Amino acid sequence: MIPFNKPYLAGNELPYIKQAVSNCHISGNGPFTKKCQKFFENKYKFKKCLLTTSCTDALEMAAILLDIKEGDEVIMPSFTFVSTANAFVLRGAKIIFADSRSDHPGLDEDKIEELITARTKAIVPVHYAGVACDMDKIMKIADKFNLFVVEDAAQAIDSYYKEKPLGSFGHLAAFSFHETKNISSGEGGMLVINDDRFIKRAEIIWEKGTNRVEFFNREVDKYGWVDIGSSYLPSDINAAFLYAQLENIESIQKRRSEIWNLYFKYLTPLANNQKIKLPFIPAYSTNNSHLFYILTESKQKRNELISFLKNNGVNSVFHYQPLHSSPFYRSKYYGKELHYSQYYSDNLLRLPFYYDLGNESVEYIAQMINSFYFS
Ligand SMILES: *Cc1c(COP(=O)(O)O)cnc(C)c1O
C-alpha cells in the first residue's frame, strides 16, 4: 500500500535531540528554539519568530494579540482547517466565511470587501497548498478599512508572493510543522510577528502571561503575572528535531518539487481530455509543493476514484468539509451559499505526497488514475 503521507527524517534529528538533552535545557526557549527562530528571521526576514507547540496555538496567540472580543467579526475562507476559525471563536468572534476562487481553493480576494461591516476586525487569508493569496489586494483592503491581517501560512513554508516570502505580509502569520507539512517536528508551529507593536506582548502571552522573557534577557530583576497567556512553547527536544529538518530545507523542497512536477507531467494528458483538472498556480505565486491535488467532475466520481485507487494499493484522500456548513457552525451561519467551497470539498482529491515517494510510485499512481478513466 502506498500511504498518503510518510514522515521524513533528514538525518540529524536524533543526534540533535541527544545534544538538547545534554544541554540540560529541555524546556522551552532553549538553544535549539533560538536557532530555529533565527533561521526564519535570517532566511525570510521575518521580524520576530516564536516557536509554538502547533500552528493552532500560533493562531490562538494571534487572536489574543489582536484583542479579539465577543462580537468582533473575522473574515476567512470556509474551505480551510478548523483551527483557522476555532482560534478566533475561542475569543468570542463571529466568523464571516468567504468563498474560494473559481480557479484555486484559496480565498477569493474579490469577495472580501462585500463582507466587511463596522464590527470587522481581521482578515485571515489561508495560503492553500502553499499557493499565495493575492496579498496586494488583501493588504489594500485591510489598509482601507483599518483591519488586521493574520496569514494562515500553515502550508506555506518557503513559498513566495511576488518574490516576498509568505508569512511576511500580515501583521501576524502562523506556520505549522505538523507531520503532514513540508518541514516537520511531529507537532509544532510558529508565530511570526511582523508588526513591532505586538512583539513584547507576544513574548508574554507565549510565557503563560508572565514577563519571563524579559527576565531571562536581564531587562527586569524578577518576573511575574502581567497579562493573559498560556503555555505555548514547545520543548527544546522538539526544536532540536525541527532544526535538523530546517538545515535540509533546500534538498527537501527540491525533491518535493520533482514529485510535484512528475505528477503534473503524467496527468496532463488526462487534463487535456477534460477528465480531471490540475492545480493552477497564479503567476504571482511560487509553488512550494506542499501537496498535489486533482479535481474530478463530481463527488461521486471522486469517491469512486478513491475506492479504485485503494483497491490498487494507493491511499488518496479528500480535504476539508466547508466550515460554514459544519455540524458546529451551520446553525450560526447566515451568509450566502458558498459555491466554490462546496465544489472543492466535493471534487478535490489529494494524492500520496512525501519525500521518499519514488518516481516509479508517482508513475504507478498516475497510471492507475489513467486506467480508472480509460478501462
Ligand atoms: C495544518 C494546518 C493547520 C493546523 O496546524 P497544526 O500545527 O496541526 O495546529 C492550520 N491551518 C491550516 C491551513 C493547516 O493546513
The ligand as an SDF file (V2000), in Angstrom:
LIG
                    3D

 15 15  0  0  0  0  0  0  0  0999 V2000
   -2.1010   22.0710    9.2890 C   0  0  0  0  0  0  0  0  0  0  0  0
   -2.9440   23.2930    9.2900 C   0  0  0  0  0  0  0  0  0  0  0  0
   -3.3010   23.9580   10.4770 C   0  0  0  0  0  0  0  0  0  0  0  0
   -3.0190   23.4050   11.8390 C   0  0  0  0  0  0  0  0  0  0  0  0
   -1.7100   23.1450   12.0980 O   0  0  0  0  0  0  0  0  0  0  0  0
   -1.2930   22.3880   13.4510 P   0  0  0  0  0  0  0  0  0  0  0  0
    0.1740   22.6080   13.5280 O   0  0  0  0  0  0  0  0  0  0  0  0
   -1.6710   20.9530   13.2670 O   0  0  0  0  0  0  0  0  0  0  0  0
   -2.0390   23.0310   14.5700 O   0  0  0  0  0  0  0  0  0  0  0  0
   -3.9940   25.1550   10.3820 C   0  0  0  0  0  0  0  0  0  0  0  0
   -4.3550   25.6730    9.1950 N   0  0  0  0  0  0  0  0  0  0  0  0
   -4.0600   25.0540    8.0390 C   0  0  0  0  0  0  0  0  0  0  0  0
   -4.4500   25.6920    6.7460 C   0  0  0  0  0  0  0  0  0  0  0  0
   -3.3630   23.8440    8.0560 C   0  0  0  0  0  0  0  0  0  0  0  0
   -3.0800   23.2220    6.8870 O   0  0  0  0  0  0  0  0  0  0  0  0
  1  2  1  0
  2  3  1  0
  2 14  2  0
  3  4  1  0
  3 10  2  0
  4  5  1  0
  5  6  1  0
  6  7  2  0
  6  8  1  0
  6  9  1  0
 10 11  1  0
 11 12  2  0
 12 13  1  0
 12 14  1  0
 14 15  1  0
M  END
$$$$
